[in-house]
Amino acid sequence: MASIGIGIVGGGYMGKAHSAAFAAVGTVFETGLKPRLVAIAGSTPESGARYAEAYGFDRAARDWQALVEDPEVEAVVIASPQSTHREIAEAAFALGKPVLCEKPLGLSLEEARAMLAAAERAGVAHMVAYNYSRTPATGFARQLIAGGDLGRVHHLRIEHTEDFHLTSILPPWRSQGAANGCLGDLAPHPINAALALGGKISEVSAVIETVFPERNGVTVTNDDQVLMTLRFENGASGQLFASRVATGRKMGYAYEVTGEKGAIRFDQEDQNALWLCDGTAPAERAGFTKILTGPAHPDYRGFCPGPGHGTGYQDQIIIEAKDFLQAIDGGTPVWPTFADGVEVHRVMAAARAAAVSGTWARVADF
């Protein structure tokens, strides 16, 4: 089996998750490429050294530039703040190195488009890390929709709700800057889900709110929650809600998809179950049935041969690592690519415009 040297920029929340994923992916899945943890870079050489020792990397890089330029680093994972994504990605692509980048791609639609252009010029694998869409249950949901089991889909309801901005003492930067608000931070996940489950979005109306102008002595200058109404190109309608002040919700990534022949619903706080309604069933069997994920569902078998035993948050990242390695090894794009990441940014830009104008905004205008 061929090996590939992995370099990760950032060792915090997501840097740790990606480090653990690439350390484990070769034992969970039979990947054509076996990753080697070559180098990790933190915000300082000292933090990088701590991460390298804790996560099992061969070495710490002095900074992200040194990591990207390291000849033994053959693929780069960007797990640093949004403000750094573009520069790191463009440097990696200039050296012909594949990139897995945390969501959303950049600080703006313009940055995201520039990153996609750099990826296409390089002609190497590129992926955006939307981990919640990687659960076996959501993989199965996408199969059901694509296979026509629900018939013509006419409505989607999607949300991502948490309460961390109510219950945690957060660093001041969380409350400042549009990129760190709900639309820039949480909403990309349900937007990505809307695109994956419903197809391209044509129009958006939106309300973007700062619910609590002051939290823990800090003035809040970005948004706490976002409500969107969606029109899809295929004629379906949708509702999308994202909030970081949703009391009681810890990981409320949830959706319901309704079609003419059936419906599905999912809640990330119960990520190993998908609820399926067969609208053609006789009256005595009408309603939703709980399906526990198992080896028959996408990407589950590698973790466990027993149905109902379940997967967890870290397993989503391992599946993501597997897909990134397959994209590199096979030379074919694996969803979501940087182009898919740009589409999320287009919807975000349309939502901002719609919130300002108070009218519908066409995604095609962005």
Secondary structure, DSSP 4 states (H G I P E B T S, - for coil): -EEEEEEEE--SHHHHHHHHHHHHHHHHS--SEEEEEEEEE-SSHHHHHHHHHHHT-SEE-SSHHHHHH-TT--EEEE-S-HHHHHHHHHHHHHTT--EEEESSSSSSHHHHHHHHHHHHHHT--EEEE-GGGGSHHHHHHHHHHHTTTT-SEEEEEEEEE--HHHHS---GGGGSSGGGSHHHHTTHHHHHHHHHHH--EEEEEEEEE-S-SEETTEE--S-SEEEEEEEETTS-EEEEEEES--TT-SSEEEEEEEESSEEEEEEGGGTTEEEEEETTS-GGG-SEEEEE--TTSTTTTTT-SSTTS---HHHHHHHHHHHHHHHHHH-S--SS-HHHHHHHHHHHHHHHHHHHHTS-EEGGG-
